[in-house]
Amino acid sequence: MVEQPLTISINGQTADLTAVSPITTLLHYLHQSGRTGTKEGCGDGDCGACTVAVLCSTADGTAQYQAMNSCLIPIGSVANREIITVEGLADEHLHPVQAAMVQTGGSQCGYCTPGFIMSLFAAYYGGKVDDTAVEGNLCRCTGYLPIRKAAALVTQKIAETKPCDRFTEKLAAADPALEPLQYLGHPEQFYRPAQLSEVLDLLHQHPNAKLIAGGTDLGLEISHQRQTFPVLISLEGVTDLKQIHRSETAVEIGAAVPLSQIQTELRGVFPSLDEMLFWFAACQVRNRATLGGNIGTASPIGDLPPVLLSLDAVLNLVGSQGTRRLPLVDFFKGYRQTDLQPGELIRSITVPTTLTPDAVRRDNQSYKIGKRGTDDISIVAAAFTVDLDNADRILHGRLAYGGVAAIPARAIAAEAFLLGKPWTIETVRQVKPLLQQAFTPLTDLRGSAHYRSKLVVNLFEKFFVDMSEGGDRNGHRHP
């Protein structure tokens, strides 16, 4: 890697970031540079007021605008990339998404409006404008009906005439590939290597360096806790970490693959993963967040670890001493503590797709209980897998939970009890005492320990009822 200054293109204008710390959030930089159209609401990726569009590369290498929360992005992570903010949309006329919001009266105080506009903007060039496009944007005064009407107008316009303007020309001409980057001109150092071997070398040189992929968790530490990190190593440019491979027996997902890509490419493979990704934050976060990051942070309320535990996922780890495979169930050692060794990182996650021998059917689903549907922290997350023989006897069972212990965990005793039992409501009732005793959750602002214990039991019963009543085993059951 060759040392080079940080630059960024904002609305077609290149800005030199030589004097800017690479861990400054993109939102903070926008405000410092006078681009105040992008608003700050919550500062933690929940409200969408800070949404911008980033020119990114899709899995097949084509360019695409993606909506992202600027409050969570260290500016080093978007160095040498193209950013579009709300100031850059209109020229002689309003952009179609802006015109639609005006026509439907989609703004009152206007504070949230720039974020809605940018989410609609990204969806406009993606060809699909629906409620999902603005699921990460909150409005406290206008009401959502006028905004949804604006989205419908945009959808109608796309159906009548495909977008053809300076932004589509930019997409057609853009090369969104990330170049290696090394920035040492500030007290904080920032690296964006292209090879996994370079990452390992950097970790050897800087044992206390912080790895960053999507940064949706790390961004909170920067945005809210004002933490600094002397050395950041970005994994976004490492091709080896951004691949999805499918075989007859398993799927291997690179640790730095964005969740939005997983949601698209693996839809229908794992019903529980489909379901949890639908409720996972919002599209702005899923466009940045990665599977390896959600595991590596070792949060007891991470949404995806219960799903992966229920599917017997295995981590593929790599470090200076070589590679090793580690079942995910053995990865979490304590609150925010993992089995990762110094200089080691998650390369990929392997998720088996085959049934247990002699099984003829698999029931698999996940549940997330929170105070909001999407874009909220789990009170309890649960994921279940049972493999059944032709007599509906349980040959294999995995009952995994988050939010009920210091780590994401399985109900091991309950799983053992279920083996060989008939998949009936009587069996579910018999296993309830074991589930009741499986964990000792805490009480916090989101829910009491008693409530969480009840959810552990009741969610498994709900799983049985959903499956026995013909719940869709191969797709979403959400509204």
Secondary structure in CASP SS format (residue, H / E / C, confidence):
PFRMAT SS
TARGET T0000
AUTHOR 0000-0000-0000
METHOD secondary structure of the structure
MODEL  1
M C 1.00
V C 1.00
E E 1.00
Q C 1.00
P C 1.00
L C 1.00
T E 1.00
I E 1.00
S E 1.00
I E 1.00
N C 1.00
G C 1.00
Q E 1.00
T E 1.00
A E 1.00
D E 1.00
L C 1.00
T C 1.00
A C 1.00
V C 1.00
S C 1.00
P C 1.00
I C 1.00
T C 1.00
T E 1.00
L H 1.00
L H 1.00
H H 1.00
Y H 1.00
L H 1.00
H H 1.00
Q H 1.00
S C 1.00
G C 1.00
R C 1.00
T C 1.00
G C 1.00
T C 1.00
K C 1.00
E C 1.00
G C 1.00
C C 1.00
G C 1.00
D C 1.00
G C 1.00
D C 1.00
C C 1.00
G C 1.00
A C 1.00
C C 1.00
T E 1.00
V E 1.00
A E 1.00
V E 1.00
L E 1.00
C E 1.00
S E 1.00
T C 1.00
A C 1.00
D C 1.00
G C 1.00
T C 1.00
A E 1.00
Q E 1.00
Y E 1.00
Q E 1.00
A E 1.00
M E 1.00
N E 1.00
S H 1.00
C H 1.00
L H 1.00
I C 1.00
P E 1.00
I H 1.00
G H 1.00
S H 1.00
V H 1.00
A C 1.00
N C 1.00
R C 1.00
E E 1.00
I E 1.00
I E 1.00
T C 1.00
V H 1.00
E H 1.00
G H 1.00
L C 1.00
A C 1.00
D C 1.00
E C 1.00
H C 1.00
L C 1.00
H C 1.00
P H 1.00
V H 1.00
Q H 1.00
A H 1.00
A H 1.00
M H 1.00
V H 1.00
Q H 1.00
T H 1.00
G C 1.00
G C 1.00
S C 1.00
Q C 1.00
C C 1.00
G C 1.00
Y C 1.00
C C 1.00
T H 1.00
P H 1.00
G H 1.00
F H 1.00
I H 1.00
M H 1.00
S H 1.00
L H 1.00
F H 1.00
A H 1.00
A H 1.00
Y H 1.00
Y H 1.00
G H 1.00
G C 1.00
K C 1.00
V C 1.00
D C 1.00
D H 1.00
T H 1.00
A H 1.00
V H 1.00
E C 1.00
G C 1.00
N C 1.00
L C 1.00
C C 1.00
R C 1.00
C C 1.00
T C 1.00
G C 1.00
Y H 1.00
L H 1.00
P H 1.00
I H 1.00
R H 1.00
K H 1.00
A H 1.00
A H 1.00
A H 1.00
L H 1.00
V H 1.00
T H 1.00
Q H 1.00
K H 1.00
I H 1.00
A H 1.00
E H 1.00
T C 1.00
K C 1.00
P C 1.00
C C 1.00
D C 1.00
R H 1.00
F H 1.00
T H 1.00
E H 1.00
K H 1.00
L H 1.00
A H 1.00
A H 1.00
A C 1.00
D C 1.00
P C 1.00
A C 1.00
L C 1.00
E C 1.00
P C 1.00
L E 1.00
Q E 1.00
Y E 1.00
L C 1.00
G C 1.00
H C 1.00
P C 1.00
E C 1.00
Q E 1.00
F E 1.00
Y E 1.00
R E 1.00
P C 1.00
A C 1.00
Q C 1.00
L H 1.00
S H 1.00
E H 1.00
V H 1.00
L H 1.00
D H 1.00
L H 1.00
L H 1.00
H H 1.00
Q H 1.00
H C 1.00
P C 1.00
N C 1.00
A C 1.00
K E 1.00
L E 1.00
I E 1.00
A C 1.00
G C 1.00
G C 1.00
T C 1.00
D C 1.00
L H 1.00
G H 1.00
L H 1.00
E H 1.00
I H 1.00
S H 1.00
H C 1.00
Q C 1.00
R C 1.00
Q C 1.00
T C 1.00
F C 1.00
P C 1.00
V E 1.00
L E 1.00
I E 1.00
S E 1.00
L C 1.00
E C 1.00
G C 1.00
V C 1.00
T H 1.00
D H 1.00
L H 1.00
K C 1.00
Q C 1.00
I E 1.00
H E 1.00
R E 1.00
S C 1.00
E C 1.00
T C 1.00
A E 1.00
V E 1.00
E E 1.00
I E 1.00
G E 1.00
A C 1.00
A C 1.00
V C 1.00
P E 1.00
L H 1.00
S H 1.00
Q H 1.00
I H 1.00
Q H 1.00
T H 1.00
E H 1.00
L C 1.00
R C 1.00
G C 1.00
V C 1.00
F C 1.00
P H 1.00
S H 1.00
L H 1.00
D H 1.00
E H 1.00
M H 1.00
L H 1.00
F H 1.00
W H 1.00
F C 1.00
A C 1.00
A C 1.00
C H 1.00
Q H 1.00
V H 1.00
R H 1.00
N C 1.00
R C 1.00
A C 1.00
T E 1.00
L H 1.00
G H 1.00
G H 1.00
N H 1.00
I H 1.00
G H 1.00
T C 1.00
A C 1.00
S C 1.00
P C 1.00
I C 1.00
G C 1.00
D C 1.00
L H 1.00
P H 1.00
P H 1.00
V H 1.00
L H 1.00
L H 1.00
S H 1.00
L C 1.00
D C 1.00
A C 1.00
V E 1.00
L E 1.00
N E 1.00
L E 1.00
V E 1.00
G E 1.00
S C 1.00
Q C 1.00
G E 1.00
T E 1.00
R E 1.00
R E 1.00
L E 1.00
P E 1.00
L H 1.00
V H 1.00
D H 1.00
F C 1.00
F E 1.00
K E 1.00
G E 1.00
Y C 1.00
R C 1.00
Q E 1.00
T E 1.00
D C 1.00
L C 1.00
Q C 1.00
P C 1.00
G C 1.00
E C 1.00
L E 1.00
I E 1.00
R E 1.00
S E 1.00
I E 1.00
T E 1.00
V E 1.00
P E 1.00
T C 1.00
T C 1.00
L C 1.00
T C 1.00
P C 1.00
D C 1.00
A C 1.00
V C 1.00
R E 1.00
R E 1.00
D E 1.00
N E 1.00
Q E 1.00
S E 1.00
Y E 1.00
K E 1.00
I E 1.00
G C 1.00
K C 1.00
R C 1.00
G C 1.00
T C 1.00
D C 1.00
D C 1.00
I C 1.00
S C 1.00
I C 1.00
V E 1.00
A E 1.00
A E 1.00
A E 1.00
F E 1.00
T E 1.00
V E 1.00
D E 1.00
L E 1.00
D C 1.00
N C 1.00
A C 1.00
D C 1.00
R E 1.00
I E 1.00
L E 1.00
H E 1.00
G E 1.00
R E 1.00
L E 1.00
A E 1.00
Y E 1.00
G E 1.00
G C 1.00
V C 1.00
A C 1.00
A C 1.00
I C 1.00
P C 1.00
A E 1.00
R E 1.00
A C 1.00
I H 1.00
A H 1.00
A H 1.00
E H 1.00
A H 1.00
F H 1.00
L H 1.00
L C 1.00
G C 1.00
K C 1.00
P E 1.00
W C 1.00
T C 1.00
I H 1.00
E H 1.00
T H 1.00
V H 1.00
R H 1.00
Q H 1.00
V H 1.00
K H 1.00
P H 1.00
L H 1.00
L H 1.00
Q H 1.00
Q H 1.00
A C 1.00
F C 1.00
T C 1.00
P C 1.00
L C 1.00
T C 1.00
D C 1.00
L C 1.00
R C 1.00
G C 1.00
S C 1.00
A H 1.00
H H 1.00
Y H 1.00
R H 1.00
S H 1.00
K H 1.00
L H 1.00
V H 1.00
V H 1.00
N H 1.00
L H 1.00
F H 1.00
E H 1.00
K H 1.00
F H 1.00
F H 1.00
V H 1.00
D H 1.00
M H 1.00
S H 1.00
E C 1.00
G C 1.00
G C 1.00
D C 1.00
R C 1.00
N C 1.00
G C 1.00
H C 1.00
R C 1.00
H C 1.00
P C 1.00
END
